Amino acid sequence: MLITFIGGGNMATALISGLVNPPRTHIRIRVSDPNPEAREHLESTFKVTTFADSREAVEGADVVLLAIKPQIMSTVLDQLKDRVKPGQLVLSIAAGTTMNLIHEYLGQDMDVVRSMPNTPALIGHGITGAVAGSSCTKVQRQQAEEILMAAGDVVWLNDESLMDAVTAISGTGPAYFFLLAEILAEAARDMGLPAETADRLASITCFGAGAMLASSPGEAGELRRRVTSPNGTTHAAMSLLDEEGYRDIVKRAAEAARRRSRELSGDTK
């Protein structure tokens, strides 16, 4: 499988790192990036072939992976027009880039997978939501999944409109988590704990709780109940959060993220 990455930024680098460590003999990688320093870094670190011209890089590729900022997507797709051919899989990891936009530039007969990874993919612990166009073959879905799983887990959707919800939950989700850790650390300092101790208590607690939940997906409520003894300290904290509408605030925040995702992708509904 020959994969051409269009863009060699952080997320592309994370995927490439996962694909070459350990080495996979059936995979070859090209990267197109206009930045000569980025190309030199990718070549020296991962021994991949790099190009300054994306039009040259996509020739003969099995998968063309769009790893560029949404703001320049239209420009890059216009450059690739008539260069990407039917039979090649176009895999997008760019936020807000719809399959319709890709088809508009590259043609309605292109096979497209749209995906949304999140920032923990940068350390190999991400999760990606993905949806395949109706023309994609089983082999192409398998190709996309192997690439995306190089940086974590993958969930497949049957409806592209649900990608906005994926963006609101897993795409934006790390920020909710980081904010919680930030607030816990602030509370610890307010209670008199040294700053370094406060930060460690908050971050390691969040890390451990996240690891417990990762090993028991779907059981967040049960895990919370196990640590909430009647009339205990956790019960006091949970009661206050319920009184202050914590659940509703988080849900409203997620809905705001979904709404903005729709706006960015051109869906004003």
C-alpha positions, -999 to 999 in steps of 0.1 A, spaced: 0 0 0 14 33 -11 2 62 11 7 99 1 3 124 30 -7 158 18 7 178 47 34 168 72 22 185 104 16 171 138 -13 147 131 4 134 99 36 128 119 17 109 146 1 86 120 34 81 102 52 73 134 26 47 142 28 32 107 66 28 107 70 17 144 72 -13 141 80 -13 104 53 -27 80 68 -41 49 36 -38 29 34 0 34 53 27 16 49 64 25 53 97 7 48 131 22 41 163 4 48 195 23 59 230 11 82 235 42 117 223 34 125 219 71 95 198 77 104 176 47 140 172 60 127 162 95 103 136 81 130 121 58 156 119 86 132 106 113 111 82 94 130 75 62 100 85 40 101 100 6 91 137 5 79 161 -22 74 198 -24 48 194 -51 17 175 -40 6 169 -76 37 148 -82 34 131 -48 -1 116 -55 9 98 -87 3 60 -83 -7 63 -46 -33 38 -33 -43 63 -6 -41 101 -7 -44 113 29 -54 150 33 -37 162 65 -39 200 59 -57 229 76 -93 234 66 -85 270 56 -63 258 27 -83 227 17 -100 243 -13 -67 256 -27 -50 222 -23 -79 203 -38 -79 226 -67 -42 218 -73 -50 181 -71 -78 183 -96 -72 159 -125 -42 144 -106 -60 121 -82 -77 94 -102 -107 71 -97 -96 40 -78 -74 60 -54 -88 64 -19 -90 99 -6 -88 99 32 -93 132 49 -84 139 86 -92 176 82 -119 191 105 -150 204 88 -141 190 53 -171 173 39 -171 145 13 -192 169 -9 -164 194 -9 -139 168 -19 -162 155 -47 -168 190 -59 -131 194 -67 -119 159 -75 -150 144 -91 -181 126 -80 -165 92 -88 -138 95 -62 -137 71 -33 -136 91 -1 -133 84 37 -139 114 60 -124 111 95 -119 131 126 -90 121 149 -84 139 183 -53 152 199 -44 122 220 -36 106 187 -4 125 189 8 101 216 -9 70 201 -40 71 224 -65 89 201 -98 79 188 -111 87 153 -146 88 140 -148 78 103 -174 75 76 -169 60 42 -185 71 10 -209 48 -6 -185 38 -34 -157 27 -11 -148 -9 -12 -142 -32 18 -105 -32 10 -104 6 10 -122 7 44 -96 -17 57 -68 5 43 -83 36 60 -87 17 93 -52 4 93 -38 39 88 -61 56 114 -55 29 140 -18 37 139 -27 65 163 -54 49 184 -89 34 180 -115 39 153 -152 41 153 -172 39 120 -204 58 113 -230 52 87 -241 89 84 -217 117 76 -239 142 95 -229 125 127 -193 137 122 -203 170 138 -213 151 170 -179 132 169 -162 166 167 -182 179 197 -174 148 218 -140 133 209 -126 162 189 -133 188 215 -135 164 244 -98 166 254 -103 203 262 -132 195 286 -109 171 303 -80 195 305 -103 222 319 -114 198 347 -78 190 355 -70 228 355 -99 236 378 -90 208 402 -54 221 404 -67 256 411 -89 243 439 -60 224 454 -38 255 454 -67 275 469 -68 249 497 -31 256 505 -14 228 486 19 237 469 15 244 432 36 214 420 17 190 443 -16 205 432 -8 200 395 4 164 401 -26 154 422 -50 168 395 -32 154 364 -24 120 378 -59 116 392 -74 124 358 -49 100 341 -58 72 365 -95 77 362 -93 78 324 -73 46 324 -100 29 345 -127 41 322 -108 30 291 -107 -5 305 -144 -4 312 -160 16 283 -197 25 289 -194 21 326 -187 57 336 -218 59 357 -210 27 376 -175 37 383 -187 70 397 -212 53 419 -185 30 433 -165 59 446 -195 78 459 -202 65 494 -235 77 509 -230 110 529 -192 109 521 -169 135 506 -176 125 470 -213 125 477 -210 161 489 -191 171 458 -215 153 434 -246 167 451 -233 203 446 -225 196 410 -260 183 404 -275 213 421 -255 237 400 -265 219 367 -231 205 358 -245 179 335 -266 205 316 -236 228 313 -214 201 297 -242 190 274 -247 226 263 -210 230 257 -210 199 235 -240 212 216 -222 245 210 -192 226 196 -215 206 173 -232 237 161 -199 254 153 -187 223 135 -218 225 113 -211 262 106 -175 255 96 -185 227 73 -211 250 56 -241 234 71 -263 262 86 -292 239 96 
